[in-house]
Amino acid sequence: MDEQIQAASPLLQRYFDGGESLARMRHSRSGPVIIFASGPSAAGFPLDRYRHLPMMAVNGSIVRFAELGIRPLFYLCDDRGFVLDRLPLAIQGVSLAERAGLGLDALKTLLGLAPECLDGREVHLMQRVNRPLEGEPLSNRRYAWQVRNDPDIECGFSLFRQKPNRIGFSRNLGKGYFGSRTIPYAGLQLAHHLGFDKVFLVGLDLNPGPGRFYEQGPDAVPSRIDDDYADYILPSFELMARRVSGPGFQVYNLSTGSRLPDSLVPKIGLDQLDALLASA
């Protein structure tokens, strides 16, 4: 399998455009968007009722869209391990969505294992910030210092600890995105980049115990949320709440039992969702 992935490297060149394909889409959208994650609460969300809205599916959450025949605006995946462990779902996501945003490792793995699924599809390479395709990345601290005055980038900075320098939010995906160890956070940065001003998160439970809504039992892939929540996920949403969220970019969480504090991303029910959509 590793040989297949390595052999796919020459095929990657067609996607190396320096972020131009994503840059051309900047500010091309407006209004609300739904980002559909994989927490258990997503199973009960009436997706069909909101099929008229633009949506993003991430990783395995694409199965709900396939069941209902809904084409999301974007399918997002930046996890090589997900492609390896759940290849049919990754293929389904790329095939069903209007366009796909794939991280470098996920794209390379998909090209190695099932390159035919990308034929004729609109696929955008989503590059992490400070991860040049050629040359060496800067140290996290030096990168954070370099972008401190860039209006497109919000980034933590610390002289004494490395992890704060890895926390950020990109308003311009032509300059890359911050991973945060959870793909819905990349979706939030893409939503801002595209111009959406109200983002509704579905299935962002961030509780590893119950697993993902689309897989249960011994075949379920273990979650890494507990390993990453305190160091990366929570600080990323804290930074977004302080420095990005506001009247021009409002984010709401439809998972009322989410681990993410309501003070960072307000939790709402369907009645409130409908009221916000009616007022948009």
Helices and strands as residue ranges (DSSP letters): H 2-7, G 9-15, H 20-23, E 32-36, G 40-44, G 47-50, E 55-58, G 59-61, H 62-68, E 74-77, H 80-85, H 87-96, E 99-103, H 104-113, G 115-118, E 123-126, H 140-146, E 153-155, G 163-166, E 168-170, G 173-175, H 183-194, E 198-202, G 217-219, H 225-228, I 229-233, H 234-243, E 250-253, H 270-279
